[in-house]
Amino acid sequence: MPVYTTACPRNCYSTCSMRVFVHNGRLRMIEPVADNAATPHGICLKGLSYIERVSARNRLLYPLRRLPESGGFERISWETAYDLILQNLQLIKENYGPQAILFYSASGTKGLLNRVGLNFWRLFGGCTTTYGDLCWPAGLEATRLTLGDNTHNAPWDIARAALIILWGKNPAETNVHQMPFIEQAVENGSRLVVIDPRRTQSAEQADLLIQPRPGTDGIIALACARYLIEHNKIDHEFVRDHIKGFEEFAQHVKSYTIEDAARISGVPPDQIETLACYLRDIKPVTINAGYGMQRYRNSGQTIRTLIALLAITGNIGKPGAGWVFANLQSHIFDRIKDPLAFYPPEKPDDKIRISVSTANLGQDILAAKNPPIKMIWVERGNPVTQNPETHKVLAAFKSVDFCVVIEQFMTDTANIADLVLPAKTMFEQTDVITAYWHSYIQIKQKVIEPPGEVKPESEIYYQLARCLGFSESDLEDLIPGPSEAEVEAYLEKQLKLFPGLSLDRLRQGPVLAPGSREIAFDDLKFPTPSGKIELFSDEAHYRWKVSALPDYTEPAQSIMHRDKNKRNYPLYFMTPNTKNRIHSQFNNLRLIKQFNDTPSISMHPYDARDRNLRNGDLARVFNDRGELRLPVKLNFGIRQGCVAVTNGWWISQGGTVNFLSIGMETDMGYGAAFHENSVEVESIR
């Protein structure tokens, strides 16, 4: 039975190495690869479900065209599909210009071949595309401004920490391969602190669980900083040699008392003081922040306050110590290592108009002028489900003349397209992938042939380019030909710039990126303008119009919740990730659905009692943007005043949380602040 080493390309911390067994052209078994020191413990349930995913009965295998009369779809040939695309491309280009076409690509799968899409649109003459990101740009930018680079210690280093603070992160569900290292630290006597409005699975081993009002993390961190400075429990030598702006920061935090932080965050003052004492007395300290808490308007500045705690205590550049958020050491191939790649360019591109905010996708599509958006092309994403304000996204997509979606399944976005093209799975085309938690570079090997008439995206672009009249020489180094040999030749050209990297070497197993370090900043050199950790950042002020110092601005939702007279919608609406899905992926598979096949709303029993709701009752969850109708699940572990529905449920599954979210950008990085949201819940009887 042939056996191949490959890696999972999903938007997930782990980017697991795996060994797959193939028999008669079908996947038969998947095993972990111990050579990846970050993920040697086994494959998660999502990874095991790939065997079903590849051969699922509802997988899209042929091009489908919408029938305007019925709204259904009919199977068509690839020749007809290409003709439809070319006809619309040329018509729109002639009448409006190429920038009337929106190219929307998301993070559904990683790989070097993802860049082929934008290469095609440049050849075509241009397009419009998006800026910002739904996931992490506020935190990326805050880290870059403060430390100069987005990198952190190797995943296994956290086992050496004496104090681990999981700040808004739930690795037991969203970063499962991190948990063995955390458990190793706990077994060796490390303290574990979890800061989260929900009592998550990760909190079960915690010494301290702090449950703040959502969006108030920054003031807790600043109050802790004041405590440390007032009690002279900082690393004076480290501060002197490696921090810019400490004096200004020390003066600044005098206005943030533990009592004020307790009043605003809703956390008892003794818990905040306990956290400060842990930071005072224990070293080394690792703070690991999740992505959810940097989806508020104040989130960039919040992230800066957390890093400041590590900086003033000297917990950076040492084993077991540091800031864990994004590790882009393996991103050696393109601009993605620089968070500024998410931003609109300071010098506009003549061909690519970067003018649609990911956070305000629907609104910006509808508002686009000179030219308006007349066609949308979507790949590797499901924006109808995942982007804020689903109603506006639906309206925007329905407003255009033609929409193409490349997908494996009939998602909410595919369901409103005019043309749906069947997408490959990770096993049907070779690619090279990086990671953002560890620093391995890996191969994602082709191990089976695509079923039905599935074509990889790069082959679709190649055929369209040839139909448009581009020659082989025009496409050289931009779009590989359709054969596997041509794809591999394209990838080898990307790898040859880095000695020691080749497809043959990667087939043997994962390879640490050239120059990667186990301990980030161990040389205590920081690629900031000053060469130091910048608690005072001039760039933060002039680029983002925020304070040069890490500060706290209370979200409007938090202020409203503290004032009972202003509570139109009194419950914070949290939309966390969940263990067996990656956003809107995987929950259509039988293996996954058996564990959680319907959405529900998690609610504190006291909040439910106040609304005459019992466990299992059907409730209306609503605000002025939309509503959901979901069964109630009582949960003493969620902070009172908060409710939660996991994100990623499709419209057809009844739990699309972004019907209720708001399109709003973060204070820096053009992230989506859609977690700053509130609702009311009422009984349906």
Secondary structure, DSSP 8 states (H G I E B T S, - for coil): --EEEEE--SSSS---EEEEEEETTEEEEEEE-TTSTTSTT---HHHHTHHHHHT-TT---S-EEE-TTTS-EEE--HHHHHHHHHHHHHHHHHHH-GGGEEEEE-SSS--GGGGHHHHHHHHHT-EEEEESBSSSHHHHHHHHHHHSS-----GGGGGG-SEEEEES--HHHH-GGGHHHHHHHHHTT-EEEEE-SB--GGGGG-SEEE---TT-HHHHHHHHHHHHHHTT-S-HHHHHHHEESHHHHHHHGGG--HHHHHHHH---HHHHHHHHHHHHH--SEEEEE-SGGG-STTHHHHHHHHHHHHHHTT-SSSTT-EEES---TT--SSGGGSGGGGS--SS--SSEEEEEESTTHHHHHHH--SS---EEEEES--HHHHSS-HHHHHHHHHHSSEEEEEESS--TTGGG-SEEEE---TTSS-EEE--SSS-EEEEE---S--STT---HHHHHHHHHHHTT--HHHHTTTS--SSHHHHHHHHHHHHTTSTT--HHHHHHS-EE-TT--SSTTTT----STTSSEESS-HHHHHHH-S-SS------HHHHHHH-GGG-SS-EEEE----TT-BTTBSTTSHHHHTT--S--EEE-HHHHHHTT--TT-EEEEE-SS-EEEEEEEE-TTB-TTEEE--TT--GGGT--GGGS----B-SSTTBB-TTS-EEEEEE--
